[in-house]
Amino acid sequence: MNQHQAFLRLWTAVLIQAIRDVETGDEQEQNSALAWMFSGIPSARVSFAAVCSWLGIDPDQVRAALLHRKRFAFCYNRWREATKDRIAA
């Protein structure tokens, strides 16, 4: 395996883990993964959009596809409601 393949495998694994964190993780893992994927707030971490770009996929299409997954959508909606409450306070 060359370096480019290893790089893509690493970031594919990061993306898959974020999806797993949302669907099977505890609340903290879910919130962290959802914030990474949906908040668009810059952080010290590599952005979701950058990872998608490296993998040759559109981040908006990935988000839309994930929201069609029942468990993912449930967690996302709960996170959005909690986020709204924190922003309004």
CORUR-V68580 format. One record per pair of residues at least 4 apart in sequence whose C-alpha atoms are under 6 Angstrom apart, sorted by the first residue. I is the first residue (numbers start at 1). J is the second residue. D is the distance in Angstrom with one decimal. If there is no record, write none. Layout:
BEGIN
i=[I I]
j=[J J]
d=[D D]
END
This chain:
BEGIN
i=[8 17 18 20 21 21 21 22 23 23 25 25 31 34 35 37 49 52 52 53 67 69]
j=[12 21 33 24 25 29 30 30 71 72 29 30 35 38 39 48 59 57 59 57 73 73]
d=[6.0 6.0 5.2 5.6 4.3 5.5 5.4 4.2 5.9 5.6 5.4 5.8 6.0 5.8 4.9 5.5 5.7 5.1 5.6 5.9 4.7 6.0]
END
